[in-house]
Amino acid sequence: MIRRHKGTRSRRWHELREKRQRGIVLLPSLLTTGNLFCGFFALLLTVDGRYSDAALAIFVAMIMDLLDGRVARLMKATSQFGVEFDSLADVVSFCVAPAFLLYSYALKDLSRPAWFGAFLFVICGALRLARFNVQTGTVDRRFFIGLSTPAAAGVVAASVLLLGDGPPVRWVQIALAAAAGVLALMMVSTFRYWSFKEVDFVRRRPLQTLLVVVLAIMIVATKHDLFLFLIFTGYALSGPLRRLVVGRALAVPVELASKESP
């Protein structure tokens, strides 16, 4: 009887552990849901004319998007469902929301070719996400092929934060329309951008590293609108600049080079 009781208790404990392992996968999905909610909330704020708040909502969506992938990898809970759900959320938060924000803020008073750049931003962002899903596991994980959608959305959101909620002048509207088209093309380009995926946040590091990170956050916080614009614009320009410095021959994916070698 005692042996049977121990076997039943062990079986129940095993079932509880299996349920816990299945439930842990919910955490990355909840973060992705938060990403999607921030994108939807940015759309609502844009409709109300609260453009700076909408830009901040897009930045919060970026934090959610960064966390869901990290948490999934740390918990070893990555799944195809999570990948597809994350891509769908990114289409809303980093394609539709920034494009609608840009249209409502600067492009609605321009001619049709100008606001067509907003739609080009959406379609190129969706193509960029689809290409990323197809190429996952076949390219060098240290780099993104083409500007990532969160980075492109960051340029748009940072520009709105820098300019403020007031109506922009005519030349600023034209510049933002041109920037939307350029960002759209950069997302589907073959420029290589550092992905930061090889940075291990779990590994122990010297105390100086923590101090540098805290100092950088404090500097950005003093003038967040300007520094966010400089950071995201600089990152967007790093791909073409890297192509000019390194050259096209070294910018091709690693696996292509290995296939060509005997």
ChimeraX attribute file (.defattr): number of C-alpha atoms within 10 A of each C-alpha:
attribute: neighborCount
match mode: 1-to-1
recipient: residues
	/A:1	6
	/A:2	7
	/A:3	8
	/A:4	9
	/A:5	10
	/A:6	11
	/A:7	12
	/A:8	12
	/A:9	12
	/A:10	12
	/A:11	12
	/A:12	12
	/A:13	12
	/A:14	12
	/A:15	12
	/A:16	12
	/A:17	12
	/A:18	11
	/A:19	11
	/A:20	11
	/A:21	13
	/A:22	11
	/A:23	10
	/A:24	14
	/A:25	18
	/A:26	14
	/A:27	15
	/A:28	24
	/A:29	20
	/A:30	13
	/A:31	22
	/A:32	27
	/A:33	19
	/A:34	19
	/A:35	30
	/A:36	25
	/A:37	18
	/A:38	25
	/A:39	30
	/A:40	21
	/A:41	19
	/A:42	31
	/A:43	26
	/A:44	16
	/A:45	18
	/A:46	23
	/A:47	14
	/A:48	10
	/A:49	16
	/A:50	17
	/A:51	25
	/A:52	24
	/A:53	18
	/A:54	28
	/A:55	28
	/A:56	18
	/A:57	24
	/A:58	31
	/A:59	24
	/A:60	18
	/A:61	29
	/A:62	22
	/A:63	15
	/A:64	20
	/A:65	24
	/A:66	15
	/A:67	16
	/A:68	23
	/A:69	20
	/A:70	15
	/A:71	17
	/A:72	20
	/A:73	13
	/A:74	11
	/A:75	14
	/A:76	11
	/A:77	17
	/A:78	17
	/A:79	12
	/A:80	9
	/A:81	10
	/A:82	19
	/A:83	14
	/A:84	14
	/A:85	15
	/A:86	22
	/A:87	20
	/A:88	16
	/A:89	22
	/A:90	25
	/A:91	22
	/A:92	22
	/A:93	31
	/A:94	31
	/A:95	27
	/A:96	24
	/A:97	28
	/A:98	31
	/A:99	26
	/A:100	21
	/A:101	27
	/A:102	28
	/A:103	24
	/A:104	17
	/A:105	22
	/A:106	22
	/A:107	26
	/A:108	14
	/A:109	13
	/A:110	14
	/A:111	9
	/A:112	10
	/A:113	10
	/A:114	22
	/A:115	24
	/A:116	15
	/A:117	24
	/A:118	27
	/A:119	19
	/A:120	19
	/A:121	29
	/A:122	23
	/A:123	16
	/A:124	21
	/A:125	29
	/A:126	23
	/A:127	15
	/A:128	23
	/A:129	22
	/A:130	14
	/A:131	14
	/A:132	17
	/A:133	14
	/A:134	9
	/A:135	12
	/A:136	10
	/A:137	9
	/A:138	11
	/A:139	16
	/A:140	16
	/A:141	16
	/A:142	13
	/A:143	16
	/A:144	21
	/A:145	26
	/A:146	23
	/A:147	28
	/A:148	23
	/A:149	27
	/A:150	24
	/A:151	19
	/A:152	26
	/A:153	28
	/A:154	25
	/A:155	25
	/A:156	26
	/A:157	30
	/A:158	27
	/A:159	22
	/A:160	27
	/A:161	21
	/A:162	17
	/A:163	14
	/A:164	15
	/A:165	14
	/A:166	11
	/A:167	11
	/A:168	16
	/A:169	9
	/A:170	12
	/A:171	9
	/A:172	14
	/A:173	21
	/A:174	17
	/A:175	12
	/A:176	23
	/A:177	22
	/A:178	16
	/A:179	17
	/A:180	29
	/A:181	19
	/A:182	15
	/A:183	27
	/A:184	27
	/A:185	18
	/A:186	25
	/A:187	25
	/A:188	21
	/A:189	16
	/A:190	19
	/A:191	23
	/A:192	23
	/A:193	21
	/A:194	15
	/A:195	15
	/A:196	11
	/A:197	12
	/A:198	10
	/A:199	9
	/A:200	9
	/A:201	9
	/A:202	7
	/A:203	6
	/A:204	7
	/A:205	10
	/A:206	7
	/A:207	8
	/A:208	9
	/A:209	10
	/A:210	11
	/A:211	11
	/A:212	11
	/A:213	11
	/A:214	11
	/A:215	12
	/A:216	11
	/A:217	12
	/A:218	12
	/A:219	12
	/A:220	14
	/A:221	13
	/A:222	10
	/A:223	11
	/A:224	16
	/A:225	19
	/A:226	16
	/A:227	16
	/A:228	21
	/A:229	20
	/A:230	15
	/A:231	15
	/A:232	21
	/A:233	18
	/A:234	13
	/A:235	18
	/A:236	23
	/A:237	15
	/A:238	17
	/A:239	22
	/A:240	19
	/A:241	15
	/A:242	16
	/A:243	18
	/A:244	11
	/A:245	9
	/A:246	11
	/A:247	12
	/A:248	12
	/A:249	9
	/A:250	12
	/A:251	17
	/A:252	17
	/A:253	18
	/A:254	13
	/A:255	11
	/A:256	11
	/A:257	12
	/A:258	9
	/A:259	8
	/A:260	7
	/A:261	6
	/A:262	4
